[in-house]
Amino acid sequence: MQERHKDKQRYFNEQAKTTGKFVVPFISDLIDINSETRVLEIGCAEAGNLKPFVDMGCQATGIDISCSRIELAKEFYKGHKNRNNLTLICEDIYKVKPEQKFDLIIMRDVIEHIPNQEKFMAFVKDFLKPEGKFFLAFPPWQNPFGGHQQICKSKILSKMPWYHLFPTGMYTSLLRAFGEKEDTIAGLVEIKETGISIERFELILKKENYKIDKRVFYFINPNYETKFGLQPRKQLKLISAIPWIRNFGTTAMYYVVSK
């Protein structure tokens, strides 16, 4: 699993494939995506999620706080026929002035890494056009691998579900007992601090006056098809209606929201 994340070209290709096959169709019944569409990805990393939109000729912008990943993105898009349609920015999103508004903002597997999500969701509204749409996908905190423990070096820990729900002291002790490096442990504890549940996310949406246009609970994350060859599966409606059951078996949430 660690090797997959280290191979940035592979990761870029996986992101592009999942977004092209699942995210674009998910959004397309709510917004017409064409060469006039202005798309923003926040936390874009190497901007793999933007590739399907760039392929379609959209006016795309990617923002990420990691300059090394933005430089990789520029390298990956160097020969793309629509390269001039793509703007890549290395900056803290809070330091970016929304000089233009976007038809679509996308964030896939990013919101769960952001501290103070209430502040963020209030701030980012200024980047949306009045009729704009905001796509968000994330693994709910209580799902089997909501702590991103799949990045662990230990083969046991990388495949063991739900232990990220242990109290922090017990969690860190377990990680150390299996020989995980301190920087890995620090990263996992940070994810524990920012992990977001379905209920808390929807409370934030309500507080910040977002409207849910579309929502899907996935029992098998669409990204698992690209990564593991598993067919995506939506959560059973009966299960998704019972929070204390669905939360532990929903591996991904897909949302489209608007102001």
N, C-alpha and C positions, 0 to 999 in steps of 0.2 A: 504493500500500500504506500509506503514511504517513497519507493522508487517511482511510482506513478506521479506523485506530487513534485518530485525532483525533475522529471522530464517535462519541461515546460512546453515543448512543442506538442507532445502527446496530450498534455492537459488542455492546451489551446484547442486542439482538434476535437477533443471530447466535449468541451464547452460549446463549440460551434455546432457540433452534431446534435447535441441534446436540445439546444435552443432552436435550431432549424426545424427539428422534427416535432418538438412538443410545445415549446413556448410560443413560437410564431403562430401556429394554428390556434392555440389557446386564446391569444389576444385578438386574432383576426376577425372574430365575429363581433367585436366591440369597437374596432378602429380599422379604418382602411389604411393599409401600409403600402406606400408607394414612394416614388423618388422625391416627393415633396414632404414626406414625413420627417420630422426632426426627432431624433432618438437620443436620449442620454442614458449612459450606464454609470452608476455610482459604485465605486469599488470594483472597477473593471479589470484589475490585474493586467493580464496580457490581452484583454479585450476579445477573447474567443466568443463570448456571448453576442458581441456586436457584429461578428462576421456575416451571419445570415442577412442582417439589415444592410450592411455595406454591400453585400452581393446584390441586393435588390435596388441599390442606388440611393438609399436613404441618406439624409444628412445626419451623420452620427458623431457623437461626442462621448469620449470615455474619460473619467476622472478617477485617479487612484493616488493614495498618499505615498506609495512606494515608487520612487523614481526608477529603480532598477527594473521593475516590472513594466513600467511605461516604455522604457527603452527597448525591452524585449518585444513589446507590442509593435513598436515602430519598425522593428526588424522583420517581424512576421508579416506585416502589411506592405513591406517595401515594394513588392512587385505586383500588388493588387491593382486591377484595372480602375477601381473606384477609390484609390488611395486619397485623392484630393477631397473626397467627401467626408473623410474621417479626421477629427481633431482629437488629439490625445494630450491630456493635461495632468501633470504631476503636482498635486496640491491637496491640502486639507480642505474638504468640502466646505467647511465653515468659513474659509477664506476666499471662496469663489463667489463673485457677485453674479447673480442671475441676470446678465445683460440681455439674454434672449430666453424666450419661453419654449418649452418642448411639448410636442404632441404626445410623447411617450417617454416615461422613465422606466428603466428596468433595473432590478436588483435580484440576483439569484444567489442564494447562500451567502448573503452579506449582512442582512439586518441583525442576525444573531451574534455578530461580532462587534456591533456598535454599542459603546457605552451610552447610557441615557437616551434610549430610543424615543422617549417622549419629546425631548428637545429636537432630535433629528427629524422626526416626522412633522413637527411644526415648521421647522426651518425649510425643508425641501419643497413644501407647497409652493414657494415662490418661484420654483423652476418650471412649474406646470402651467400650460395654457388653461384658460377657464374650462374648456371642454376636454382637457388632456387626461390621459390614463396612466396609471402607475401600476406596473406589474411587480409583484414581490413573490419570491419563493424561498422557503426556509424549512429546515428540519426542526419540528417542535422539540422543545427541551426534553420532554419526558419519553421520547421515542427511544428504541433500544440503543442507538448510537448518537443520541443528541449531544453528547459531550465531545464528539469528533475523536473518540478514542481509537478509531481506526488508524490514526497516524502513529500510534505507539510502535516502538521497535519490537517489543515482546509480541510474539505470535499469539500468545494466550490473551493478553490484554487487548490486542487489536481486534480480536473476534468475540470478546466477552461483552454481552449487553448489559445495560442499565446500571453498571456500577458507578457511573458518573453522578448518580443520584445520591450516593453516600455523602455524609457530612464531609466538609472540606478536609478536616484533619485526617479522617480515615481514608479519604480518596488519595491524598498526597502520600500517605504512608504506604498504601498499596502500590502506587506508581513507583516509589523508591525501592520497595521490596523486590520489584521485578526489574530493577536496573535502568529505569528510564532516566534520561539526562535531565538536569535541572532546568534547561531552557525549554524542553518539551513539557515538563511538569508546569512551569510557569505559564506556558501558552494554554495548556489544558485548564488550569485554574482560572485563567482570564476568560476562557469560553464559558466556564461554569458561572462566572459572575455576570456575563452578558447574555447567556442563553435565554430564549424567550418562548413562553408557552402560547398556545392558541388563544387562551382566554385573555392573557395580558396583552397580546398583540391587538386583539379586537377591542379591548378597553381603550387602548391608545388611539385606535382609529376613531372610536366614538368620541373621545375627548377632543381630538383635533379636527372633528367634523369632516371625516372622510366617509364616503359612501362605498359599501362593498358592492361592486357590479357583478363579480363572479368569484366563486370560491370552490375549490376541490380538495378533498382529503385523499391522500394517496397512501394505500397500504404498502405498495411497492413504488418507490420513488422513480419517476421517469428516467432519471440519470443512471439508475441501476442497469438499464438496458445497455447503455454505452459502456459502463464500467464492468458489469458482470454478466451481461447477456440475459438478464431477467426481464420478462415482460412487465410493463407497468400495470398496476392494478389499483383501481379506486377503492377506497374503503367502503364496506357495505353501509348502506344508508341507516340501517338499524344501529350499527356500531357507532357511526359518526354522530348519531344523535345522543349518545351517552358519553359525556366528557370524561368520566373517570375510567372508562374502558378505552375509548378511541385514542386518548392522549398517549397511551403506552404502545400503541401499534400503528400510529400514523407516522410514516417516515418522511413525508414531505407535504407541505401546504402550498397550493398555488392560489394567488389572489390577483384580481384586478380591482383597483380602487380609484376613486376620483374625488375631487373636491366637492 
